Amino acid sequence: MANKPELEGHYDILQNSNGELMLSIRSRKGVPENPKILYDGGKHALLYRNKKKPIFLDYINPKISKSLFSVETVIIAEFIDNGGIARSYSVPVKRVRKLPVSKEFLKRIH
């Protein structure tokens, strides 16, 4: 992978009674450009806010993985340090066979 992912240290994936998902991450600089989530149905996912720097979501809870693999979109809520929301937006979920991360990256984070 050309661009090494940034590891998201704290995130939550919440599901409402309608089955809709919201991913809460810390806010980053800049406005998202064509964001998307890549997900292979396993323990990890990649959020692309833009083409340059993917965000690695480590350990997707098994209780939510089936829902994440089946939805078409996820709402992203970027929070700031005081608990407020900097921005929210909808992103498509693209199902892939394998996430484009190196074995070395996975070894390094674990």
Phi and psi restraints in degrees (value plus and minus 20) as a CYANA .aco file:
   2 ALA   PHI     -86.2   -46.2
   2 ALA   PSI     -63.8   -23.8
   3 ASN   PHI    -125.4   -85.4
   3 ASN   PSI      99.2   139.2
   4 LYS   PHI     -90.7   -50.7
   4 LYS   PSI     114.9   154.9
   5 PRO   PHI     -88.9   -48.9
   5 PRO   PSI     133.7   173.7
   6 GLU   PHI    -113.3   -73.3
   6 GLU   PSI     110.5   150.5
   7 LEU   PHI     -99.7   -59.7
   7 LEU   PSI     104.3   144.3
   8 GLU   PHI    -101.9   -61.9
   8 GLU   PSI      95.5   135.5
   9 GLY   PHI     -93.2   -53.2
   9 GLY   PSI     -50.3   -10.3
  10 HIS   PHI    -166.5  -126.5
  10 HIS   PSI     103.3   143.3
  11 TYR   PHI    -170.1  -130.1
  11 TYR   PSI     141.0   181.0
  12 ASP   PHI    -153.0  -113.0
  12 ASP   PSI     124.2   164.2
  13 ILE   PHI    -138.5   -98.5
  13 ILE   PSI      98.3   138.3
  14 LEU   PHI    -133.6   -93.6
  14 LEU   PSI     127.8   167.8
  15 GLN   PHI    -146.6  -106.6
  15 GLN   PSI     111.2   151.2
  16 ASN   PHI    -110.1   -70.1
  16 ASN   PSI     159.6   199.6
  17 SER   PHI     -87.2   -47.2
  17 SER   PSI     -37.0     3.0
  18 ASN   PHI    -108.6   -68.6
  18 ASN   PSI     -20.1    19.9
  19 GLY   PHI      66.7   106.7
  19 GLY   PSI     -17.4    22.6
  20 GLU   PHI     -96.2   -56.2
  20 GLU   PSI     125.0   165.0
  21 LEU   PHI    -131.8   -91.8
  21 LEU   PSI     124.5   164.5
  22 MET   PHI    -148.0  -108.0
  22 MET   PSI     110.5   150.5
  23 LEU   PHI    -125.9   -85.9
  23 LEU   PSI     103.0   143.0
  24 SER   PHI    -125.7   -85.7
  24 SER   PSI     101.0   141.0
  25 ILE   PHI    -151.5  -111.5
  25 ILE   PSI     145.9   185.9
  26 ARG   PHI     -93.8   -53.8
  26 ARG   PSI     130.4   170.4
  27 SER   PHI     -90.3   -50.3
  27 SER   PSI     126.0   166.0
  28 ARG   PHI    -140.7  -100.7
  28 ARG   PSI     141.8   181.8
  29 LYS   PHI     -89.6   -49.6
  29 LYS   PSI     129.7   169.7
  30 GLY   PHI      64.9   104.9
  30 GLY   PSI     137.1   177.1
  31 VAL   PHI    -107.4   -67.4
  31 VAL   PSI     117.3   157.3
  32 PRO   PHI     -79.7   -39.7
  32 PRO   PSI     121.6   161.6
  33 GLU   PHI    -143.0  -103.0
  33 GLU   PSI      91.3   131.3
  34 ASN   PHI      30.7    70.7
  34 ASN   PSI      33.3    73.3
  35 PRO   PHI     -88.4   -48.4
  35 PRO   PSI     134.3   174.3
  36 LYS   PHI    -180.2  -140.2
  36 LYS   PSI     141.1   181.1
  37 ILE   PHI    -134.5   -94.5
  37 ILE   PSI     113.0   153.0
  38 LEU   PHI    -123.4   -83.4
  38 LEU   PSI     110.3   150.3
  39 TYR   PHI    -164.3  -124.3
  39 TYR   PSI     114.5   154.5
  40 ASP   PHI    -126.5   -86.5
  40 ASP   PSI     -12.9    27.1
  41 GLY   PHI      68.3   108.3
  41 GLY   PSI     -18.1    21.9
  42 GLY   PHI    -121.8   -81.8
  42 GLY   PSI    -165.2  -125.2
  43 LYS   PHI    -105.9   -65.9
  43 LYS   PSI     -28.4    11.6
  44 HIS   PHI    -153.1  -113.1
  44 HIS   PSI     137.7   177.7
  45 ALA   PHI    -164.6  -124.6
  45 ALA   PSI     141.5   181.5
  46 LEU   PHI    -140.4  -100.4
  46 LEU   PSI     108.9   148.9
  47 LEU   PHI    -125.5   -85.5
  47 LEU   PSI     101.4   141.4
  48 TYR   PHI    -120.8   -80.8
  48 TYR   PSI      86.4   126.4
  49 ARG   PHI     -95.0   -55.0
  49 ARG   PSI     -50.6   -10.6
  50 ASN   PHI    -173.7  -133.7
  50 ASN   PSI     159.3   199.3
  51 LYS   PHI     -92.6   -52.6
  51 LYS   PSI     -42.9    -2.9
  52 LYS   PHI    -101.2   -61.2
  52 LYS   PSI     -56.5   -16.5
  53 LYS   PHI    -159.2  -119.2
  53 LYS   PSI      75.3   115.3
  54 PRO   PHI     -90.9   -50.9
  54 PRO   PSI     132.3   172.3
  55 ILE   PHI    -130.1   -90.1
  55 ILE   PSI     103.1   143.1
  56 PHE   PHI    -110.1   -70.1
  56 PHE   PSI     103.7   143.7
  57 LEU   PHI    -122.4   -82.4
  57 LEU   PSI      87.7   127.7
  58 ASP   PHI    -110.4   -70.4
  58 ASP   PSI     121.2   161.2
  59 TYR   PHI      36.7    76.7
  59 TYR   PSI      59.9    99.9
  60 ILE   PHI     -94.6   -54.6
  60 ILE   PSI     104.2   144.2
  61 ASN   PHI     -78.3   -38.3
  61 ASN   PSI     110.1   150.1
  62 PRO   PHI     -77.0   -37.0
  62 PRO   PSI     -46.0    -6.0
  63 LYS   PHI     -89.1   -49.1
  63 LYS   PSI     -41.3    -1.3
  64 ILE   PHI    -129.9   -89.9
  64 ILE   PSI     -32.7     7.3
  65 SER   PHI     -81.0   -41.0
  65 SER   PSI     -59.5   -19.5
  66 LYS   PHI     -84.4   -44.4
  66 LYS   PSI     -60.6   -20.6
  67 SER   PHI     -86.0   -46.0
  67 SER   PSI     -63.4   -23.4
  68 LEU   PHI     -82.6   -42.6
  68 LEU   PSI     -56.5   -16.5
  69 PHE   PHI     -92.4   -52.4
  69 PHE   PSI     -41.5    -1.5
  70 SER   PHI    -120.9   -80.9
  70 SER   PSI     -37.4     2.6
  71 VAL   PHI     -99.2   -59.2
  71 VAL   PSI     136.4   176.4
  72 GLU   PHI    -108.3   -68.3
  72 GLU   PSI     -53.9   -13.9
  73 THR   PHI    -159.4  -119.4
  73 THR   PSI     138.5   178.5
  74 VAL   PHI    -152.6  -112.6
  74 VAL   PSI     120.8   160.8
  75 ILE   PHI    -104.7   -64.7
  75 ILE   PSI     110.3   150.3
  76 ILE   PHI    -122.7   -82.7
  76 ILE   PSI     110.0   150.0
  77 ALA   PHI    -139.1   -99.1
  77 ALA   PSI      97.3   137.3
  78 GLU   PHI    -116.3   -76.3
  78 GLU   PSI      98.8   138.8
  79 PHE   PHI    -119.5   -79.5
  79 PHE   PSI     135.9   175.9
  80 ILE   PHI    -129.0   -89.0
  80 ILE   PSI     149.2   189.2
  81 ASP   PHI     -75.9   -35.9
  81 ASP   PSI     -52.9   -12.9
  82 ASN   PHI    -102.2   -62.2
  82 ASN   PSI     -14.9    25.1
  83 GLY   PHI      75.4   115.4
  83 GLY   PSI     -25.9    14.1
  84 GLY   PHI     -99.0   -59.0
  84 GLY   PSI     151.2   191.2
  85 ILE   PHI    -123.2   -83.2
  85 ILE   PSI     104.1   144.1
  86 ALA   PHI     -98.5   -58.5
  86 ALA   PSI     -60.2   -20.2
  87 ARG   PHI    -185.5  -145.5
  87 ARG   PSI     139.1   179.1
  88 SER   PHI    -160.1  -120.1
  88 SER   PSI     128.9   168.9
  89 TYR   PHI    -182.1  -142.1
  89 TYR   PSI     139.9   179.9
  90 SER   PHI    -118.9   -78.9
  90 SER   PSI     118.6   158.6
  91 VAL   PHI    -150.0  -110.0
  91 VAL   PSI     124.5   164.5
  92 PRO   PHI     -95.5   -55.5
  92 PRO   PSI     130.5   170.5
  93 VAL   PHI    -123.8   -83.8
  93 VAL   PSI     100.8   140.8
  94 LYS   PHI    -124.3   -84.3
  94 LYS   PSI      99.0   139.0
  95 ARG   PHI    -102.1   -62.1
  95 ARG   PSI     109.3   149.3
  96 VAL   PHI    -147.1  -107.1
  96 VAL   PSI     140.4   180.4
  97 ARG   PHI     -94.3   -54.3
  97 ARG   PSI     -57.6   -17.6
  98 LYS   PHI    -168.8  -128.8
  98 LYS   PSI     117.1   157.1
  99 LEU   PHI     -92.5   -52.5
  99 LEU   PSI     121.6   161.6
 100 PRO   PHI    -101.3   -61.3
 100 PRO   PSI      45.6    85.6
 101 VAL   PHI    -146.0  -106.0
 101 VAL   PSI     127.8   167.8
 102 SER   PHI     -99.7   -59.7
 102 SER   PSI     136.2   176.2
 103 LYS   PHI     -82.4   -42.4
 103 LYS   PSI     -54.7   -14.7
 104 GLU   PHI     -83.2   -43.2
 104 GLU   PSI     -61.1   -21.1
 105 PHE   PHI     -82.4   -42.4
 105 PHE   PSI     -66.1   -26.1
 106 LEU   PHI     -82.3   -42.3
 106 LEU   PSI     -59.9   -19.9
 107 LYS   PHI     -84.9   -44.9
 107 LYS   PSI     -60.7   -20.7
 108 ARG   PHI     -84.3   -44.3
 108 ARG   PSI     -58.9   -18.9
 109 ILE   PHI    -101.3   -61.3
 109 ILE   PSI     -36.3     3.7
